Amino acid sequence: MYAVVKTPEISAGNDTSVCKNEYITLKASGGISYYWNTSETSQMININPDSTTIYIVTGFDKYGCSGTDSVTVSLMTTPDADFSTTIDSFTVTFTNTSTYSDSFFWSFGDGNISIIESPVHTYKQSGIYYVSLSATNDNGCSDTIEKTVGINTSVNFENHPDNFEIYPNPFTDKVYIKSNSSVEIKLDIIILNVKGETIFINSFIPTNDLSYLIDLGKHAPGVYVIKIVGKQVIMNKRIIKMD
C-alpha cells in the first residue's frame, strides 16, 4: 500500500527591485532544505545582482519530495555621482557631472551644504576640505562621492589619483594598496562602511612598488570607501567586498 504525498509548495518570495551595489536577502519557505541556482543551500541568501536576475530555488520536504519557485530581482537605474571643480582663490565652482540623477545634496566640508545642482561656494579660510556629493533619482537609488579640495594650498590633492593602486576590486577578504612612488611622509588609511562608520584606520609610509595588505575578512560583503590621507596626497575610492 502506498501513500500519496503532496508536493511541497515552495516559495522564493515576491519579485523585487534593488539599486546597484545594494545587497538584499532572499528567503525561501515551504520546505526543510533548499537548493538555489546560485549553488547555495541555505534558506536565506544574500545577493547583489549587477543586472536583472531570476533566482530559482528548489525545496525538499521530509519525504524527499521537491517543489520549485523563482523570484525576479530587477536592477533599477542607479545614479553615478561625480563632479569637477574650478578654484579661484577662496571661491570654488562645482560642476556636477552625475548621471541618472534628479536631486543632489552637497556638503562642502566647512559646515555648509547645498541642494543646487552645480553650486558655487566661497570658503572663509585656507585649508583642505572634504567635499561630498550625494545624487539621488526618482527610484530612490543614490550614490555618493567624496573629493578633497585644497584652498590656497601649494598642492591640489585632487590632481594625484594615480599615486596608488587598490587591488583586487572587487575582493573577497584581502585588499592591497600599492604606491607608485615614494612619498616620505606618513599617510592615514581610513575605510568606511556604507553608513559612514569607520571600520579600519592605520598609518603607513608609502614605498615605491611595495604593497600594503588590509584584511577585511571579518566584515560583511558590501560597498566600502577607502581613503588615503596625507599632507601631500589623497585618494578616495569605492571598493566592493564579495562573498
C-alpha positions as CSV (number, residue, x, y, z in Angstrom):
1,M,0.0,0.0,0.0
2,Y,1.4,3.4,-1.0
3,A,0.6,6.8,0.5
4,V,0.3,9.7,-1.8
5,V,2.4,12.6,-0.6
6,K,1.6,16.1,-1.6
7,T,4.3,18.0,-3.4
8,P,5.6,20.8,-1.2
9,E,4.6,24.3,-2.1
10,I,7.9,26.2,-2.2
11,S,8.1,29.9,-2.3
12,A,11.0,32.1,-3.2
13,G,9.3,35.3,-2.2
14,N,7.9,38.1,-4.2
15,D,9.6,39.8,-7.1
16,T,11.5,42.9,-6.1
17,S,13.8,45.6,-7.3
18,V,17.2,46.8,-6.0
19,C,19.6,49.6,-6.6
20,K,23.2,49.0,-7.9
21,N,25.6,47.8,-5.2
22,E,22.7,47.1,-2.9
23,Y,22.6,43.8,-1.1
24,I,19.2,42.2,-0.3
25,T,18.2,38.9,1.3
26,L,16.0,36.3,-0.4
27,K,14.2,33.8,1.8
28,A,12.6,30.5,0.7
29,S,9.8,28.8,2.5
30,G,7.7,25.6,2.3
31,G,10.5,23.0,2.7
32,I,13.0,21.8,5.2
33,S,16.0,22.1,2.9
34,Y,16.8,24.1,-0.2
35,Y,19.0,24.5,-3.3
36,W,19.3,27.8,-5.1
37,N,20.6,28.2,-8.7
38,T,23.4,30.1,-7.1
39,S,24.6,26.8,-5.7
40,E,23.7,27.9,-2.1
41,T,21.8,25.5,0.1
42,S,20.6,27.8,2.9
43,Q,17.1,29.0,3.4
44,M,18.2,32.6,3.0
45,I,20.8,34.0,0.6
46,N,22.3,37.5,0.3
47,I,22.5,38.7,-3.3
48,N,24.0,41.7,-5.1
49,P,23.0,41.4,-8.7
50,D,24.7,43.5,-11.4
51,S,21.7,43.1,-13.8
52,T,18.1,41.9,-13.6
53,T,18.3,38.3,-12.5
54,I,15.9,35.4,-11.9
55,Y,16.8,33.3,-8.8
56,I,15.4,29.8,-8.7
57,V,15.1,27.7,-5.5
58,T,14.2,24.0,-5.2
59,G,12.8,23.0,-1.8
60,F,12.5,19.5,-0.3
61,D,10.2,18.1,2.4
62,K,10.9,15.4,4.9
63,Y,9.9,12.7,2.3
64,G,12.4,13.9,-0.3
65,C,9.7,15.4,-2.5
66,S,10.6,18.7,-4.1
67,G,9.0,21.8,-5.5
68,T,10.4,24.8,-7.3
69,D,9.8,28.5,-7.4
70,S,11.6,31.6,-8.7
71,V,11.9,35.3,-7.9
72,T,12.9,38.1,-10.3
73,V,15.2,40.8,-8.9
74,S,15.2,43.8,-11.2
75,L,18.1,46.2,-11.2
76,M,16.9,49.8,-11.1
77,T,18.7,52.6,-12.7
78,T,21.2,54.0,-10.2
79,P,23.0,57.4,-10.2
80,D,26.7,57.7,-10.7
81,A,27.8,60.7,-8.7
82,D,30.7,62.8,-9.8
83,F,31.9,66.4,-10.0
84,S,34.8,68.6,-11.0
85,T,36.0,71.8,-9.5
86,T,37.4,75.2,-10.7
87,I,39.2,77.0,-7.9
88,D,39.7,80.8,-7.9
89,S,41.3,81.9,-4.6
90,F,38.7,81.1,-2.0
91,T,35.8,80.5,-4.4
92,V,35.1,77.1,-5.9
93,T,32.8,76.4,-8.8
94,F,31.5,72.8,-8.5
95,T,30.4,71.3,-11.8
96,N,28.0,68.4,-11.3
97,T,28.7,65.6,-13.8
98,S,26.5,63.0,-12.2
99,T,24.3,60.7,-14.4
100,Y,20.8,59.2,-13.9
101,S,20.1,61.6,-11.0
102,D,17.3,64.1,-10.1
103,S,18.3,65.6,-6.8
104,F,21.5,66.5,-5.1
105,F,23.0,67.1,-1.7
106,W,26.3,68.8,-1.2
107,S,28.4,69.1,1.9
108,F,31.4,71.4,1.5
109,G,33.4,70.3,4.4
110,D,33.1,73.6,6.3
111,G,29.7,73.1,7.8
112,N,27.8,74.5,4.8
113,I,25.5,72.5,2.5
114,S,23.6,73.0,-0.8
115,I,20.9,71.3,-2.9
116,I,21.8,73.2,-6.0
117,E,22.8,71.0,-9.0
118,S,26.1,72.9,-9.6
119,P,26.8,75.3,-6.8
120,V,29.4,78.0,-6.3
121,H,30.9,78.2,-2.8
122,T,33.2,80.6,-1.1
123,Y,35.4,79.4,1.8
124,K,36.3,81.7,4.6
125,Q,39.8,80.4,5.2
126,S,42.5,78.3,3.5
127,G,42.8,74.6,4.2
128,I,41.9,71.1,2.9
129,Y,38.2,70.4,2.7
130,Y,36.4,67.1,2.2
131,V,33.5,67.8,-0.2
132,S,30.8,65.2,-0.7
133,L,28.0,65.0,-3.3
134,S,25.1,62.6,-2.9
135,A,23.0,62.1,-6.1
136,T,19.5,60.5,-5.9
137,N,17.0,59.6,-8.6
138,D,13.2,59.0,-8.6
139,N,13.8,55.3,-7.9
140,G,15.2,56.2,-4.5
141,C,18.6,55.0,-5.6
142,S,21.6,57.1,-4.6
143,D,25.3,57.3,-5.0
144,T,27.8,59.4,-3.0
145,I,31.3,60.6,-3.9
146,E,33.8,62.5,-1.8
147,K,36.7,64.5,-3.0
148,T,39.2,66.8,-1.4
149,V,39.6,70.5,-2.3
150,G,42.6,72.5,-1.4
151,I,42.0,76.2,-0.8
152,N,45.1,78.4,-1.1
153,T,47.4,75.4,-0.6
154,S,50.5,74.6,-2.6
155,V,49.1,71.2,-3.6
156,N,45.7,70.4,-5.1
157,F,45.3,66.8,-3.9
158,E,42.6,66.0,-6.4
159,N,45.2,66.0,-9.1
160,H,47.0,62.9,-7.8
161,P,44.7,60.0,-8.2
162,D,47.3,57.8,-9.8
163,N,49.7,57.7,-6.9
164,F,48.2,54.5,-5.6
165,E,46.6,51.3,-6.9
166,I,44.0,49.4,-4.9
167,Y,43.5,45.7,-5.9
168,P,41.8,43.4,-6.4
169,N,38.5,45.2,-6.6
170,P,36.0,43.6,-6.1
171,F,37.8,41.4,-3.4
172,T,36.8,38.7,-1.0
173,D,38.9,39.0,2.1
174,K,42.1,40.9,1.4
175,V,42.7,44.1,-0.4
176,Y,46.1,45.7,-1.3
177,I,47.3,49.2,-1.6
178,K,50.3,49.7,-3.9
179,S,52.2,53.0,-4.1
180,N,53.5,54.1,-7.5
181,S,56.0,56.4,-5.9
182,S,57.9,57.0,-2.7
183,V,56.4,59.8,-0.6
184,E,58.4,60.1,2.6
185,I,55.5,61.2,4.8
186,K,53.2,59.2,7.0
187,L,49.7,58.7,5.4
188,D,46.5,57.6,7.0
189,I,44.4,54.8,5.6
190,I,40.7,55.0,6.6
191,I,38.0,52.6,5.5
192,L,34.3,53.5,5.9
193,N,31.2,51.3,5.5
194,V,28.0,52.4,3.7
195,K,26.8,54.0,6.9
196,G,29.8,56.2,7.1
197,E,31.2,54.3,10.1
198,T,35.0,53.9,10.3
199,I,35.9,50.1,10.3
200,F,39.6,50.5,9.7
201,I,42.3,53.1,10.4
202,N,46.0,52.8,10.2
203,S,49.1,54.7,9.1
204,F,51.9,53.8,6.7
205,I,54.8,55.4,4.8
206,P,54.5,54.7,1.0
207,T,57.4,53.0,-0.7
208,N,57.6,52.5,-4.4
209,D,56.4,49.1,-5.6
210,L,55.6,47.8,-2.1
211,S,52.0,46.8,-1.3
212,Y,50.2,47.3,2.0
213,L,47.8,44.5,3.0
214,I,44.4,45.1,4.6
215,D,42.4,42.1,5.8
216,L,38.6,42.7,5.8
217,G,37.7,39.1,6.1
218,K,35.6,39.6,9.2
219,H,33.4,42.3,7.7
220,A,30.2,41.7,5.7
221,P,30.0,41.8,1.9
222,G,29.1,45.2,0.6
223,V,30.4,48.6,-0.6
224,Y,33.2,50.4,1.3
225,V,35.1,53.6,0.8
226,I,38.8,53.7,1.3
227,K,40.6,57.0,2.0
228,I,44.3,57.7,1.8
229,V,45.0,61.0,3.5
230,G,48.2,63.0,4.0
231,K,49.6,66.5,3.7
232,Q,50.7,65.9,0.1
233,V,48.4,63.2,-1.4
234,I,44.9,61.9,-1.0
235,M,42.7,59.3,-2.6
236,N,39.1,58.3,-2.2
237,K,38.0,55.0,-3.8
238,R,35.0,52.7,-3.6
239,I,35.8,49.1,-3.1
240,I,33.4,46.1,-3.1
241,K,33.7,43.1,-0.8
242,M,32.2,39.9,-2.3
243,D,31.1,36.7,-0.5
